[in-house]
Amino acid sequence: QVQLVESGGGLVQAGDSLRLSCGISDRPFARHALAWFRQAPAKEREFVVAMKWDGSSVYYGDSMEGRFTISLDPAKNVLYLRMNNLEPGAAAVYYCASGAMSPFDGSVSYATAAKYSYWGQGTRVTVSS
């Protein structure tokens, strides 16, 4: 069973950048997707960005491209989320997730939380104005 552990959250000021990390306990199976979601207080979980394990495709949530970048260090089994020019609206608990996808799954599947079987505990990001 894959275990995910996020780190790197904290309090930042508006306009700052921040990089979150997600340690993956074991190399996921082929065709697994890796993703970041976020959940703000009193809001539903929101898709941020996802990638195929081999990095061949990246999918962004609405209005996420340009401010969020996903990357993977396969040697360390660590997934990253780079966040630039943070706004107070970005404050949330950020979760990394992993799940199996078929070759026919596209952007809608990658953006669907129910497609991901493994989740981290989350790391909180607070943005002060």
Secondary structure in CASP SS format (residue, H / E / C, confidence):
PFRMAT SS
TARGET T0000
AUTHOR 0000-0000-0000
METHOD secondary structure of the structure
MODEL  1
Q C 1.00
V C 1.00
Q C 1.00
L E 1.00
V E 1.00
E E 1.00
S E 1.00
G C 1.00
G C 1.00
G E 1.00
L E 1.00
V E 1.00
Q E 1.00
A C 1.00
G C 1.00
D C 1.00
S C 1.00
L E 1.00
R E 1.00
L E 1.00
S E 1.00
C E 1.00
G E 1.00
I E 1.00
S C 1.00
D C 1.00
R C 1.00
P C 1.00
F C 1.00
A C 1.00
R C 1.00
H E 1.00
A E 1.00
L E 1.00
A E 1.00
W E 1.00
F E 1.00
R E 1.00
Q E 1.00
A C 1.00
P C 1.00
A C 1.00
K C 1.00
E C 1.00
R C 1.00
E E 1.00
F E 1.00
V E 1.00
V E 1.00
A E 1.00
M E 1.00
K E 1.00
W C 1.00
D C 1.00
G C 1.00
S C 1.00
S C 1.00
V E 1.00
Y E 1.00
Y E 1.00
G C 1.00
D C 1.00
S C 1.00
M C 1.00
E E 1.00
G C 1.00
R C 1.00
F E 1.00
T E 1.00
I E 1.00
S E 1.00
L E 1.00
D E 1.00
P C 1.00
A C 1.00
K C 1.00
N C 1.00
V E 1.00
L E 1.00
Y E 1.00
L E 1.00
R E 1.00
M E 1.00
N C 1.00
N C 1.00
L C 1.00
E C 1.00
P H 1.00
G H 1.00
A H 1.00
A C 1.00
A E 1.00
V E 1.00
Y E 1.00
Y E 1.00
C E 1.00
A E 1.00
S E 1.00
G E 1.00
A E 1.00
M C 1.00
S C 1.00
P C 1.00
F C 1.00
D C 1.00
G C 1.00
S H 1.00
V H 1.00
S H 1.00
Y H 1.00
A C 1.00
T C 1.00
A H 1.00
A H 1.00
K H 1.00
Y C 1.00
S C 1.00
Y E 1.00
W E 1.00
G C 1.00
Q C 1.00
G C 1.00
T E 1.00
R E 1.00
V E 1.00
T E 1.00
V E 1.00
S E 1.00
S C 1.00
END
